[in-house]
Amino acid sequence: MSGQSVAVVGGGIVGLAVARELTRRFPGIAVTVFEKEDRLAAHQTGHNSGVVHAGIYYRPGSLKAELCARGRDLIRDYCVEHDLPYEECGKLVVAVDQGEVPRFDALERTAGENQVPGLRRIGPEEIREIEPHAVGLAALHSPRTAITDYVAIARRMAQEVEEAGGQVLLGTEVTDVFRSGRGSRLQVAAGDQVHHADHVVLCAGLQSDRLGRRVDGQREPRIVPFRGEYLRVVGPKQDLVRGMVYPVPDPRYPFLGVHFTRRVGGGLEVGPNAVLALDREAYGVRPGLDLRDALATLTHPGFWRMARTHWRTGVREVRGSLSTSSYLRTAQRYVPEIGPADVERAGAGVRAQAVARDGSLLDDFAIVSTERVTSVRNAPSPAATSSLAIAEYVVDRLVW
């Protein structure tokens, strides 16, 4: 492999994990990471809840199920090796009424097939033992679900890439990719530069559809961004939850619902919700508007088909976004003592959700390879948990 070059587009945790895996497996190749921002992990990696998922939710046999199981162990070992934060504070997935029991039972079967370590079904008394301020009819207790600092992990991965002789170029936006002989040319915005690489791996997250289309001409699936807004619990009630308390998710959606999560840096967050975003990169307390992003969504037939099917859910999510009381009404079903007076608006993340032309929301990871270009077209949660396993999967399939 000596003399070969690989360009990795995207300085989030998935792109950096791929670059690290390349330098470890093929020491003689030249690896360059291109990141458009002036810092690493500036987008989805830096705006998630920091959860290391155990694999409860994902369809058995799917790529998500496989790579989450492998990834959770790799991330744990990586944090131990590099002295990075990692806390197995555990998770409860709680059913609060009889109407949720069929979904709860199905989720238990899924988690069992995925061999989630240490998973137990518990009743109201044990719920109170684990989370004294939570309520419910039944819960799945996942003691191995953990929290970490994905930004710190991403930075350490970048250091490893550079220590192995690779490059991490910040403030270097790739605007286009052209096939050139047996390799590719990458057009860079800064100074109108052109870089050559024998292989290209696109890990562009929120921009994955745009760059992927440049390479393979495929306009589908389209990224439809969903803004996930968080509330921060303030005052003494931030200690009412020891680990994580989640609802039973609606299987129609790839979102897990508003939940309580401790952070490794301290404190307790509530969220996220899932509201259509008109700006793929707006992370402040208030939503933004980017005309290009808005038009990309509103001109996509798949978006309107999705909206016709799920508009009631969309209205409910918007109501929660506008009203803290409405937002918390759902969360209080699980921890009743935390109310609107106990929280403040925090930041937001933006989920890169791939939507097909027929309006369906792609649930599984989607990784496409075509002639020395690999494109990660859909990598929502649990991509951070799975990042090191995704890297193995991508590098295993490179054709030299």
C-alpha positions as CSV (number, residue, x, y, z in Angstrom):
1,M,0.0,0.0,0.0
2,S,3.0,2.3,0.3
3,G,2.7,5.4,-1.9
4,Q,-1.1,5.3,-1.9
5,S,-3.1,8.3,-0.7
6,V,-6.5,8.5,1.0
7,A,-8.5,11.7,1.5
8,V,-11.1,11.6,4.3
9,V,-13.6,14.4,4.1
10,G,-15.1,15.3,7.5
11,G,-13.4,16.0,10.8
12,G,-16.2,14.5,13.0
13,I,-15.8,11.4,15.0
14,V,-16.6,9.0,12.1
15,G,-14.2,10.6,9.7
16,L,-11.4,10.7,12.3
17,A,-12.0,7.1,13.2
18,V,-11.7,6.1,9.6
19,A,-8.4,8.1,9.2
20,R,-7.0,6.5,12.4
21,E,-7.9,3.0,11.2
22,L,-6.2,3.6,7.9
23,T,-3.0,4.8,9.5
24,R,-3.0,1.9,11.9
25,R,-3.7,-0.8,9.3
26,F,-1.6,0.6,6.5
27,P,1.4,2.6,7.9
28,G,2.9,3.4,4.5
29,I,-0.1,5.3,3.0
30,A,-0.7,9.1,3.1
31,V,-3.9,10.0,4.9
32,T,-5.3,13.5,4.9
33,V,-8.4,14.6,6.8
34,F,-10.2,17.7,5.3
35,E,-12.4,19.6,7.8
36,K,-14.2,22.8,6.7
37,E,-14.4,24.3,10.3
38,D,-11.6,25.7,12.3
39,R,-12.0,23.0,14.9
40,L,-12.7,19.3,15.0
41,A,-16.1,17.7,15.9
42,A,-17.9,21.0,15.3
43,H,-21.2,19.5,14.1
44,Q,-23.1,16.3,15.1
45,T,-20.2,14.9,17.2
46,G,-20.0,18.1,19.3
47,H,-23.8,18.5,19.8
48,N,-25.0,15.1,20.9
49,S,-25.9,13.8,24.4
50,G,-22.6,11.9,24.9
51,V,-24.4,8.5,25.3
52,V,-22.6,5.3,24.5
53,H,-25.5,3.1,23.4
54,A,-25.7,-0.5,24.4
55,G,-27.8,-1.6,21.4
56,I,-31.3,-1.8,22.8
57,Y,-33.2,-0.3,19.8
58,Y,-31.7,-1.5,16.6
59,R,-33.3,-4.1,14.3
60,P,-31.5,-7.4,14.8
61,G,-29.2,-8.2,11.9
62,S,-29.0,-4.6,10.8
63,L,-25.8,-2.7,10.3
64,K,-26.7,-0.5,13.3
65,A,-27.1,-3.5,15.6
66,E,-23.9,-5.1,14.4
67,L,-21.7,-2.0,14.5
68,C,-23.2,-0.6,17.8
69,A,-22.4,-3.9,19.6
70,R,-18.8,-3.8,18.3
71,G,-18.5,-0.1,18.7
72,R,-19.5,0.2,22.4
73,D,-16.7,-2.2,23.4
74,L,-14.2,-0.4,21.2
75,I,-15.1,3.0,22.6
76,R,-14.9,1.8,26.2
77,D,-11.5,0.3,25.6
78,Y,-10.3,3.4,23.8
79,C,-11.4,5.6,26.7
80,V,-9.6,3.4,29.2
81,E,-6.4,3.3,27.0
82,H,-6.3,7.1,26.6
83,D,-7.6,8.1,30.1
84,L,-10.7,9.7,28.6
85,P,-14.0,10.1,30.5
86,Y,-16.3,7.0,30.5
87,E,-19.0,6.4,33.0
88,E,-21.4,3.4,33.0
89,C,-24.2,5.2,34.8
90,G,-26.8,3.0,33.3
91,K,-30.2,3.6,31.6
92,L,-33.8,2.9,32.3
93,V,-36.3,2.6,29.4
94,V,-39.6,3.1,31.1
95,A,-43.2,2.2,30.2
96,V,-45.6,4.4,32.1
97,D,-49.0,3.1,30.9
98,Q,-50.6,-0.1,29.6
99,G,-50.8,1.3,26.1
100,E,-47.0,1.2,25.9
101,V,-46.7,-2.4,27.0
102,P,-46.9,-4.0,23.5
103,R,-44.1,-1.7,22.3
104,F,-42.2,-2.3,25.5
105,D,-42.4,-6.1,25.0
106,A,-41.3,-5.8,21.4
107,L,-38.3,-3.7,22.5
108,E,-37.3,-6.3,25.1
109,R,-37.3,-8.9,22.4
110,T,-35.1,-6.8,20.2
111,A,-32.7,-6.0,23.0
112,G,-32.5,-9.7,23.8
113,E,-31.7,-10.7,20.2
114,N,-29.0,-8.0,20.2
115,Q,-27.5,-9.5,23.4
116,V,-27.4,-6.2,25.2
117,P,-25.1,-6.9,28.2
118,G,-26.7,-7.1,31.6
119,L,-30.2,-6.1,30.4
120,R,-33.0,-6.8,32.9
121,R,-36.8,-6.2,33.0
122,I,-37.8,-4.7,36.3
123,G,-40.9,-3.5,38.0
124,P,-41.9,-0.2,39.9
125,E,-40.0,-1.0,43.1
126,E,-36.7,-1.7,41.3
127,I,-37.2,1.4,39.2
128,R,-37.3,3.4,42.4
129,E,-34.2,1.6,43.7
130,I,-32.2,2.6,40.7
131,E,-33.8,6.0,40.0
132,P,-35.6,7.1,43.2
133,H,-37.5,9.9,41.5
134,A,-38.6,8.0,38.4
135,V,-42.0,6.3,38.0
136,G,-43.3,3.6,35.7
137,L,-45.1,0.3,35.3
138,A,-42.0,-1.5,34.1
139,A,-38.5,-0.7,32.7
140,L,-35.6,-2.2,30.9
141,H,-32.4,-1.6,32.9
142,S,-29.3,-1.4,30.8
143,P,-26.4,-1.1,33.4
144,R,-23.7,-0.9,30.7
145,T,-25.1,2.1,28.9
146,A,-22.5,4.8,29.4
147,I,-21.7,8.5,28.9
148,T,-18.5,10.0,27.5
149,D,-17.0,13.0,25.9
150,Y,-17.0,12.4,22.1
151,V,-15.2,15.7,21.3
152,A,-12.3,14.6,23.5
153,I,-12.3,11.2,21.8
154,A,-12.3,12.9,18.3
155,R,-9.4,15.2,19.3
156,R,-7.4,12.2,20.5
157,M,-8.0,10.3,17.3
158,A,-6.8,13.3,15.3
159,Q,-3.6,13.3,17.4
160,E,-3.1,9.7,16.6
161,V,-3.5,10.4,12.9
162,E,-0.9,13.1,13.0
163,E,1.5,11.1,15.1
164,A,1.3,8.4,12.5
165,G,2.3,10.9,9.8
166,G,-1.1,11.8,8.5
167,Q,-2.5,15.3,8.1
168,V,-5.6,17.0,9.6
169,L,-6.4,20.2,7.7
170,L,-8.8,22.5,9.4
171,G,-10.6,25.4,7.7
172,T,-10.3,23.4,4.4
173,E,-13.7,22.9,2.9
174,V,-14.0,20.3,0.1
175,T,-16.6,21.7,-2.4
176,D,-16.3,19.1,-5.2
177,V,-14.9,15.7,-6.0
178,F,-14.0,14.7,-9.5
179,R,-12.9,11.4,-10.8
180,S,-9.4,11.5,-12.3
181,G,-7.9,8.4,-13.8
182,R,-7.6,5.8,-11.1
183,G,-8.1,8.4,-8.3
184,S,-10.0,11.6,-7.6
185,R,-9.4,15.4,-7.5
186,L,-10.8,17.3,-4.5
187,Q,-11.7,20.9,-5.0
188,V,-11.0,23.0,-1.9
189,A,-12.7,26.4,-1.3
190,A,-9.7,28.1,0.3
191,G,-7.5,29.5,-2.5
192,D,-9.3,27.4,-5.1
193,Q,-6.9,24.5,-4.4
194,V,-7.0,21.0,-5.9
195,H,-5.8,17.9,-4.1
196,H,-5.3,14.5,-5.5
197,A,-6.1,11.2,-3.7
198,D,-6.1,7.6,-4.8
199,H,-9.1,6.9,-2.5
200,V,-11.7,9.2,-1.0
201,V,-13.9,8.5,2.0
202,L,-16.7,10.9,2.5
203,C,-17.9,11.3,6.1
204,A,-19.6,14.7,5.6
205,G,-22.5,14.2,8.0
206,L,-25.0,17.0,7.4
207,Q,-23.6,17.6,3.9
208,S,-23.3,13.9,3.0
209,D,-26.0,14.0,0.3
210,R,-24.5,17.0,-1.5
211,L,-20.9,15.6,-1.7
212,G,-22.1,12.1,-2.3
213,R,-24.1,13.3,-5.3
214,R,-21.0,15.0,-6.7
215,V,-19.3,11.6,-6.9
216,D,-22.0,9.1,-7.9
217,G,-24.8,11.3,-9.3
218,Q,-27.4,9.8,-6.9
219,R,-29.8,12.4,-5.7
220,E,-31.3,10.0,-3.1
221,P,-31.5,9.8,-0.2
222,R,-31.7,13.5,0.7
223,I,-30.6,14.8,4.1
224,V,-33.5,16.3,5.9
225,P,-32.2,18.0,9.1
226,F,-34.0,17.7,12.4
227,R,-33.1,20.1,15.2
228,G,-32.8,18.4,18.6
229,E,-33.2,21.0,21.4
230,Y,-32.1,20.5,24.9
231,L,-33.1,21.8,28.3
232,R,-30.7,22.0,31.2
233,V,-31.8,21.2,34.7
234,V,-30.7,23.9,37.1
235,G,-30.5,24.1,40.9
236,P,-30.7,21.2,43.3
237,K,-33.0,19.1,41.1
238,Q,-30.2,18.4,38.7
239,D,-29.3,15.6,41.1
240,L,-32.7,13.8,40.9
241,V,-31.5,11.5,38.1
242,R,-28.5,9.3,38.6
243,G,-28.1,8.1,35.1
244,M,-30.5,8.1,32.2
245,V,-34.3,7.8,32.0
246,Y,-35.7,7.1,28.5
247,P,-39.3,6.6,27.2
248,V,-40.3,3.6,25.1
249,P,-39.6,4.8,21.5
250,D,-42.2,5.0,18.8
251,P,-41.0,2.4,16.2
252,R,-42.3,4.6,13.4
253,Y,-39.4,7.0,14.0
254,P,-35.6,6.7,14.4
255,F,-35.8,9.2,17.2
256,L,-35.7,8.0,20.8
257,G,-37.9,10.6,22.4
258,V,-37.3,13.2,25.1
259,H,-35.2,11.8,27.9
260,F,-33.1,12.6,30.9
261,T,-29.3,12.2,30.6
262,R,-26.4,13.0,32.9
263,R,-23.3,14.5,31.3
264,V,-19.7,13.5,32.1
265,G,-18.9,17.1,32.8
266,G,-21.7,17.3,35.4
267,G,-25.3,18.4,35.3
268,L,-28.5,16.9,33.8
269,E,-30.1,17.5,30.5
270,V,-33.6,16.9,29.1
271,G,-34.1,16.2,25.4
272,P,-33.7,16.2,22.6
273,N,-36.9,16.8,20.7
274,A,-37.0,16.5,16.9
275,V,-38.1,19.6,15.0
276,L,-37.6,20.2,11.3
277,A,-34.6,22.5,10.8
278,L,-34.3,25.1,8.1
279,D,-30.6,25.4,8.7
280,R,-28.4,22.4,8.8
281,E,-25.8,24.0,11.1
282,A,-27.8,26.1,13.6
283,Y,-26.9,25.1,17.1
284,G,-28.0,28.1,19.2
285,V,-31.0,28.4,21.5
286,R,-33.0,29.9,18.6
287,P,-33.4,28.1,15.3
288,G,-31.8,29.5,12.2
289,L,-32.7,29.9,8.5
290,D,-30.4,29.1,5.6
291,L,-32.1,29.6,2.3
292,R,-30.1,26.9,0.5
293,D,-30.8,24.4,3.2
294,A,-34.5,25.3,3.4
295,L,-34.9,25.0,-0.4
296,A,-33.1,21.6,-0.4
297,T,-35.7,20.3,2.0
298,L,-38.8,22.0,0.7
299,T,-38.2,21.0,-2.9
300,H,-37.7,17.4,-2.1
301,P,-40.7,15.2,-2.9
302,G,-39.8,12.8,-0.1
303,F,-40.1,15.6,2.5
304,W,-43.7,16.3,1.5
305,R,-44.6,12.6,1.5
306,M,-43.1,12.3,5.0
307,A,-44.9,15.4,6.2
308,R,-48.3,14.2,4.9
309,T,-47.9,11.0,6.9
310,H,-46.4,12.4,10.1
311,W,-47.8,16.0,10.3
312,R,-49.5,15.5,13.7
313,T,-46.2,14.4,15.3
314,G,-44.5,17.4,13.7
315,V,-47.1,19.8,15.2
316,R,-46.6,18.3,18.6
317,E,-42.8,18.7,18.4
318,V,-43.2,22.3,17.3
319,R,-45.5,23.0,20.2
320,G,-42.9,21.6,22.6
321,S,-40.2,23.7,20.9
322,L,-42.2,26.9,21.5
323,S,-43.4,26.1,25.1
324,T,-41.1,24.8,27.9
325,S,-44.2,23.7,29.8
326,S,-45.4,21.6,26.8
327,Y,-41.9,20.2,26.3
328,L,-41.6,19.1,29.9
329,R,-45.1,17.7,30.0
330,T,-43.8,14.5,28.3
331,A,-40.7,14.3,30.3
332,Q,-42.6,14.7,33.6
333,R,-44.4,11.4,32.9
334,Y,-41.1,9.7,33.9
335,V,-39.6,12.2,36.5
336,P,-42.6,14.2,37.8
337,E,-40.7,16.4,40.2
338,I,-38.8,18.3,37.5
339,G,-40.9,21.1,36.2
340,P,-40.6,24.2,34.0
341,A,-39.2,26.3,36.9
342,D,-36.3,23.8,37.2
343,V,-34.9,24.1,33.7
344,E,-33.4,26.6,31.2
345,R,-33.0,26.4,27.5
346,A,-29.6,24.9,26.5
347,G,-28.1,24.4,23.0
348,A,-29.3,22.1,20.2
349,G,-28.0,19.5,17.9
350,V,-28.9,18.8,14.3
351,R,-29.5,15.3,13.2
352,A,-28.6,14.4,9.6
353,Q,-31.7,12.2,8.8
354,A,-31.7,10.6,5.3
355,V,-35.2,10.6,3.7
356,A,-36.0,8.6,0.6
357,R,-38.0,9.9,-2.3
358,D,-41.0,7.9,-1.1
359,G,-41.0,9.8,2.2
360,S,-39.6,6.9,4.3
361,L,-37.0,7.7,7.0
362,L,-33.9,5.6,6.5
363,D,-33.2,3.8,9.8
364,D,-30.0,1.9,9.1
365,F,-26.5,3.1,8.4
366,A,-25.9,3.5,4.6
367,I,-22.4,3.2,3.3
368,V,-21.9,3.2,-0.5
369,S,-18.7,2.4,-2.4
370,T,-18.0,3.1,-6.0
371,E,-14.6,2.9,-7.7
372,R,-12.3,4.1,-5.0
373,V,-14.8,6.4,-3.4
374,T,-16.7,5.4,-0.2
375,S,-19.6,7.6,0.9
376,V,-21.2,7.4,4.3
377,R,-24.6,8.5,3.2
378,N,-26.6,7.9,6.5
379,A,-24.9,7.7,9.9
380,P,-27.2,9.1,12.6
381,S,-27.2,7.9,16.2
382,P,-25.6,5.5,17.3
383,A,-22.8,6.6,14.9
384,A,-20.7,8.1,17.6
385,T,-21.0,4.9,19.7
386,S,-20.2,2.9,16.5
387,S,-17.5,5.1,15.1
388,L,-14.6,2.8,15.6
389,A,-16.6,-0.1,14.3
390,I,-17.8,1.9,11.3
391,A,-14.1,2.7,10.6
392,E,-13.3,-1.0,10.5
393,Y,-16.2,-1.7,8.2
394,V,-15.2,1.0,5.8
395,V,-11.5,0.1,5.7
396,D,-12.3,-3.6,5.3
397,R,-14.1,-2.8,2.1
398,L,-11.6,-0.5,0.4
399,V,-10.5,-1.9,-2.9
400,W,-6.8,-0.9,-3.6
